[in-house]
Amino acid sequence: MDAEEKQRFAALARAVAERRDQQAFAVLFDYFAPRLKSWLLRQKMPNDEAEELVQDVMTVLWHKADLYDSARSSLSTWLFRIARNRRIDLVRRSRARNLDQADPTLQPVAAIGADELVANDDRDALVRAAVGRLPEEQREMLKAAFFLGQSHSQIAEATGLPLGTVKSRIRLAFGKLKKLLEVEGV
């Protein structure tokens, strides 16, 4: 496409934007629609989807020709960029629609049986009892870290203890919990 043709297409686009000139639009449609479709088909897009997307791009030209700025790009660049972006949107939407129904992450969680609920409650009670037998300073560190969600640095700041002491107490608490729970068979 030479400079003269670019200026001609820019003028036709202005006519569409300013006066809704149907003849100017028809000239642009006749020139760009087949080229857009050919490009989309080379991108491995099915024929019917390519035709639909071309219609969509040309509709954008009709309704939003005033957004085209000939100082920034040629009309063909603008239209092909719209086609490219719309094609990407279609691919993204089709991926979202093509979810694998057998994917385990999409399956509902199986109902927990009564025996499992009782076992979980028993285990929770043993863990609570074991935590209760820890020294107070270790129990407080665990509570701050795992029930209140504080980082080790936040615990150190709140208690005025050095960061290493906080980490050591938490590590000691885990060691004692492990031994206490092993004795209980958990």
Buried (B, 14 or more C-beta within 10 A) or exposed (E): EEEEEBEBBBEBBBBBBEEEBEEBBEBBBEBBBEBBBEBBBEEEBEEEBBBBBBBBBBEBBBEEBEEBEBEEBBBBEBBBEBBBEBBEEBEEEEEEEEEEEEEEEEEEEEEEEEEEEEEEEEBEEBBEEBBEEBEEBBBBBBBBBEEEEBEBEBBBEEBEBEEEBBBBBBEBBEEBBEEBBEEBEB
